[in-house]
Amino acid sequence: MFNKLKAVENKYEELTQRLTAPDVLGDSDLYKKIATEHAEIAPIVEKYREYKHAREAHDEARELLGTNIDEDFKALVKQEFEESAEKMQFIEIELKRLLMPKDPNDNKNVIFEIRAGAGGEEAALFAAVLFRMYSMYAEKHRWNVEIVDVNDTGIGGIKEIVFTVNGKGAYSRLKFESGVHRVQRVPTIETGGRIHTSTATVAVLPEVDDVEVELNVNDVEVDTFRSSGAGGQHINKTESAIRLTHKPTGIVVTCQDEKSQLKNKEQAFKVLRSKLYEKYKNEQESEVAQTRKSQVGTGDRSERIRTYNYTQNRVTDHRIDLTLYKLEMILNGDLEEIIDALITGDESAKLSAGEE
């Protein structure tokens, strides 16, 4: 690890010098590329230099302990020796985390799919609650939410909705939300006061660029139709809605939220590219990556990553055994504590796997 860290530090110093070179300063694209790489490895170099400083203090204290010094000074040196050793151990863990391969999709926009699962109309109402929760979370981060397609029930529920979350780092924060979300509550239409259990499935995909996935337009069947469902005065007047069918895989994408057929087509192709990217990526990494089907499961009540219990004001993420008693705050978009814990858990698992 330390040979790698030394190489990273050398690279950092080289990039620092290049940023002041006339040929780089005169080429804005090249300067941006070097500056980006420089900024990406800066935290690693800073932490490595912090480690080296702690190691120097540790070595100096060890040498002093081997000399003839008075007891009072020796006690101080011993304390420095122990504190620097503890600091080195802590920084080593941080360095291992910083050296872990970065997910290339972390800074990308997100394509969300939420579908009502088991539970009928109550499941559709819960899907609408989840959409609101993620929309409010995005708003807190000043990310932009755009609906691509929605199939509502007409009484406040959502059978399925596809939307994008656009903003730097969106995927890095939201990628662990894929799976089955379970709700336990008394439905508003239930007069007997019985608690019902319903589910909704969530899939989170990174939005990919044209160059990242091979998409032959001749393999895509494009259909236009009149929009249906909620959408305002434009509904059913013109064939602005778009349906794309990728013939080799059978993947179907629809978009009917925009009034412009061109905009709907553009959005639909974004979703199609992301779905194809996810499909091909999962096939290539079948040993370590889950397929989209396993991400969202069947929607059965027994398959869940998280439970929202209204009567107990409780949210439990079953993957990391985290339980929080602040349901309302979480449903209003306060997801930071859960997401931070999921990221930490993922990093810990990767560190443990790297040490085996």
C-alpha positions in Angstrom: 0.0 0.0 0.0 2.8 2.4 0.9 4.5 1.9 -2.5 1.3 2.9 -4.1 0.9 5.9 -1.9 4.4 7.1 -2.7 3.6 6.8 -6.4 0.4 8.8 -5.9 2.4 11.5 -4.1 4.9 11.6 -7.0 2.0 11.9 -9.4 0.5 14.7 -7.4 3.8 16.7 -7.4 4.2 16.2 -11.1 0.6 17.4 -11.8 1.3 20.4 -9.5 4.2 21.4 -11.7 2.3 20.8 -14.9 -0.5 23.2 -13.8 1.9 26.1 -14.1 3.5 25.0 -17.4 2.9 27.5 -20.3 1.5 24.8 -22.7 -1.0 23.7 -20.1 -2.1 27.2 -19.2 -2.7 27.9 -22.9 -4.9 24.9 -23.3 -8.2 25.2 -21.3 -9.3 21.6 -22.0 -5.9 20.2 -20.9 -5.7 22.4 -17.9 -9.2 21.3 -16.8 -8.3 17.6 -17.2 -5.0 18.0 -15.2 -6.7 20.1 -12.5 -9.5 17.5 -12.1 -7.0 14.7 -11.7 -5.0 16.8 -9.3 -8.0 17.5 -7.2 -9.1 13.9 -7.1 -5.8 12.6 -5.6 -5.2 15.6 -3.3 -7.1 14.1 -0.4 -5.0 10.9 -0.6 -1.8 12.9 -0.6 -2.9 15.0 2.3 -3.8 12.0 4.4 -0.5 10.2 3.4 1.5 13.2 4.5 -0.4 13.3 7.7 0.5 9.6 8.2 4.2 10.3 7.5 4.2 13.1 10.1 2.6 10.8 12.7 5.2 8.1 11.8 8.1 10.5 12.3 6.7 11.5 15.7 6.4 7.8 16.6 10.0 7.0 15.5 11.4 10.0 17.4 9.5 9.0 20.6 10.7 5.4 20.3 14.4 6.6 20.0 14.0 8.9 23.0 12.5 6.0 25.1 15.7 4.1 24.4 17.9 6.9 25.9 18.6 7.9 29.5 15.9 10.5 30.3 14.2 11.5 33.6 11.0 9.8 34.5 8.7 12.8 34.1 10.0 13.5 30.5 9.8 9.7 29.8 6.1 9.7 30.7 5.5 12.5 28.3 7.4 10.7 25.5 5.6 7.4 26.2 2.3 9.2 25.8 3.5 10.7 22.5 4.6 7.2 21.4 1.2 5.7 22.2 -0.8 8.5 20.7 1.2 8.6 17.5 0.8 4.8 17.1 -3.0 5.1 17.6 -3.1 7.9 15.1 -1.1 5.9 12.5 -3.6 3.0 12.8 -6.6 5.4 12.3 -4.9 7.0 9.3 -4.1 3.7 7.8 -7.8 2.8 7.7 -8.6 6.1 6.1 -5.9 5.6 3.5 -7.2 2.2 2.6 -10.7 3.7 2.2 -9.3 6.5 0.0 -7.4 4.0 -2.2 -10.5 1.9 -2.8 -11.5 2.0 -6.5 -14.1 4.7 -7.1 -17.4 3.9 -8.7 -17.2 5.6 -12.1 -20.9 6.3 -11.9 -20.9 8.2 -8.6 -21.1 11.7 -10.0 -23.8 10.8 -12.5 -27.5 11.7 -12.6 -30.0 9.1 -11.6 -32.9 7.3 -13.2 -35.4 6.2 -10.6 -38.2 3.6 -11.1 -40.8 3.2 -8.3 -43.5 0.6 -8.7 -46.3 -0.4 -6.4 -45.8 -4.0 -5.2 -48.0 -6.2 -2.9 -50.9 -4.5 -1.3 -53.2 -3.1 -4.0 -54.2 0.6 -3.7 -52.3 0.9 -0.4 -49.1 -0.1 -2.2 -49.8 2.6 -4.8 -50.3 5.2 -2.1 -47.0 4.1 -0.5 -45.2 4.4 -3.9 -46.5 8.0 -4.0 -45.1 8.6 -0.5 -41.7 7.3 -1.6 -41.7 9.5 -4.7 -42.4 12.5 -2.4 -39.6 11.4 0.0 -37.0 11.2 -2.7 -38.2 14.5 -4.3 -37.8 16.3 -1.0 -34.3 14.7 -0.4 -33.3 15.9 -3.9 -34.6 19.4 -3.1 -32.4 19.5 0.0 -29.4 18.8 -2.2 -30.6 21.3 -4.8 -30.9 18.5 -7.4 -33.5 18.7 -10.2 -36.2 16.1 -10.4 -37.9 15.5 -13.8 -40.8 13.0 -14.3 -40.3 10.8 -17.4 -43.4 8.7 -17.1 -46.1 8.1 -14.5 -49.1 5.8 -14.2 -51.3 7.0 -11.3 -54.4 5.6 -9.8 -56.4 8.8 -9.9 -56.9 8.9 -6.1 -53.4 9.9 -5.0 -51.6 6.6 -5.6 -48.9 5.7 -8.2 -48.8 2.3 -9.9 -45.4 3.2 -11.4 -43.3 6.2 -12.0 -40.0 6.8 -13.8 -38.1 10.1 -13.0 -34.6 11.5 -13.2 -32.6 13.1 -10.4 -30.1 15.5 -11.9 -27.2 16.8 -9.8 -23.5 16.1 -9.0 -23.1 13.1 -6.8 -26.7 12.0 -7.1 -25.9 8.4 -7.9 -23.3 8.1 -5.1 -25.9 9.0 -2.5 -28.9 7.2 -3.9 -27.5 4.0 -5.4 -28.2 1.9 -2.3 -32.0 2.7 -2.4 -32.6 -0.1 -4.9 -34.8 -2.9 -3.5 -38.2 -3.6 -1.9 -39.5 -1.0 0.6 -42.1 -2.2 3.0 -44.7 -0.2 4.8 -46.8 -1.1 7.9 -49.7 1.2 8.7 -53.4 1.5 9.1 -54.8 2.6 5.7 -57.0 5.8 5.7 -59.8 3.8 4.1 -59.6 1.0 6.8 -62.4 1.5 9.4 -61.4 -1.4 11.5 -58.0 0.0 12.4 -56.1 -3.0 11.2 -52.4 -2.6 10.3 -51.7 -3.5 6.7 -48.4 -4.5 5.2 -47.6 -3.3 1.6 -44.6 -2.9 -0.6 -43.1 -0.8 -3.4 -40.1 -1.6 -5.5 -37.3 0.9 -6.2 -34.7 0.6 -8.9 -31.9 3.2 -9.2 -29.8 3.4 -12.4 -27.0 5.8 -13.4 -27.7 7.9 -16.4 -25.1 7.1 -19.1 -23.7 9.0 -22.0 -24.1 7.9 -25.6 -20.4 6.7 -25.8 -20.8 4.4 -22.8 -23.3 2.0 -24.3 -23.6 0.7 -27.9 -27.1 1.4 -29.1 -28.0 0.8 -32.7 -31.0 3.0 -33.6 -32.1 0.4 -36.1 -32.7 -2.0 -33.2 -35.2 0.4 -31.6 -38.8 0.5 -32.6 -40.3 4.0 -32.0 -44.0 4.5 -31.5 -45.9 7.6 -30.8 -49.3 7.8 -28.9 -51.5 10.3 -27.1 -50.6 10.9 -23.5 -52.9 9.5 -20.8 -53.3 10.2 -17.1 -52.3 13.3 -15.2 -50.6 15.9 -17.3 -52.8 19.0 -17.9 -54.6 20.3 -20.9 -52.2 18.8 -23.4 -53.3 15.3 -22.6 -55.0 13.4 -25.5 -54.7 16.2 -28.0 -51.5 15.3 -29.9 -49.4 12.2 -30.2 -46.5 13.6 -28.2 -45.9 10.5 -26.0 -43.1 8.1 -27.1 -42.7 4.4 -26.6 -39.3 2.8 -27.4 -38.9 -1.0 -27.8 -35.3 -2.4 -27.9 -35.9 -5.4 -30.1 -32.8 -7.5 -29.2 -33.6 -7.3 -25.4 -37.3 -6.6 -25.3 -36.7 -3.5 -23.0 -39.6 -1.1 -23.4 -39.4 2.6 -22.3 -42.2 5.2 -22.4 -42.1 8.9 -21.9 -45.2 11.1 -21.9 -44.5 13.9 -19.4 -43.3 16.5 -21.8 -45.6 18.3 -24.2 -42.9 18.1 -26.9 -42.5 14.8 -28.8 -38.8 15.6 -29.3 -38.2 16.1 -25.6 -40.1 12.9 -24.8 -38.0 11.0 -27.3 -34.8 12.4 -25.9 -35.8 11.5 -22.3 -36.8 8.0 -23.4 -33.5 7.3 -25.1 -31.7 8.4 -21.9 -33.7 5.8 -19.9 -33.1 3.1 -22.6 -29.4 3.7 -22.6 -29.2 3.5 -18.9 -31.2 0.2 -18.8 -29.0 -1.3 -21.5 -25.9 -0.1 -19.6 -27.1 -1.8 -16.4 -28.1 -5.0 -18.3 -24.7 -5.3 -20.0 -22.7 -4.3 -16.9 -24.5 -7.0 -14.8 -23.9 -9.6 -17.4 -20.2 -8.8 -17.5 -19.9 -8.7 -13.7 -22.4 -11.5 -13.0 -20.3 -12.9 -10.2 -20.3 -9.7 -8.1 -23.2 -7.6 -9.5 -26.9 -8.1 -8.9 -29.2 -8.1 -11.9 -32.0 -5.6 -12.0 -34.5 -8.3 -11.1 -32.7 -9.1 -7.9 -32.4 -5.4 -7.1 -36.1 -4.9 -7.0 -37.2 -8.5 -6.3 -40.8 -9.6 -6.9 -42.4 -7.0 -4.6 -43.4 -9.8 -2.2 -43.8 -8.7 1.5 -41.0 -11.0 2.7 -38.4 -9.4 0.4 -37.4 -6.0 1.9 -34.4 -3.8 2.4 -36.3 -1.3 4.6 -39.5 -1.1 6.7 -41.5 2.0 7.5 -43.7 1.4 10.5 -46.2 4.2 11.1 -47.6 3.0 14.4 -44.1 2.8 16.0 -42.7 5.9 14.2 -40.0 3.6 13.1 -37.8 3.1 10.0 -35.5 0.0 9.9 -32.9 -0.7 7.2 -32.5 -4.4 7.4 -29.2 -4.6 5.5 -27.3 -2.7 8.3 -29.6 -3.4 11.2 -30.2 0.4 11.6 -33.5 1.5 13.3 -34.5 5.1 13.7 -37.5 6.4 15.4 -38.2 9.5 13.3 -40.5 8.3 10.5 -42.0 11.6 9.7 -38.6 13.3 9.3 -37.4 10.6 7.0 -40.5 10.6 4.8 -39.9 14.4 4.5 -36.6 13.7 2.9 -34.3 13.5 5.9 -32.4 10.5 4.6 -28.8 11.5 5.5 -28.3 9.3 8.5 -29.5 6.2 6.7 -27.5 6.9 3.5 -24.4 7.8 5.4 -24.7 4.5 7.4 -25.2 2.5 4.1 -22.1 4.1 2.5 -20.0 3.4 5.7 -21.3 -0.2 5.7 -20.4 -0.7 2.1 -16.9 0.8 2.6 -16.3 -1.4 5.6 -17.4 -4.5 3.7 -15.0 -3.6 0.8 -12.1 -3.0 3.3 -12.8 -6.4 5.0 -12.9 -8.1 1.6 -9.6 -6.5 0.6 -7.9 -7.8 3.8 -9.0 -11.4 3.3 
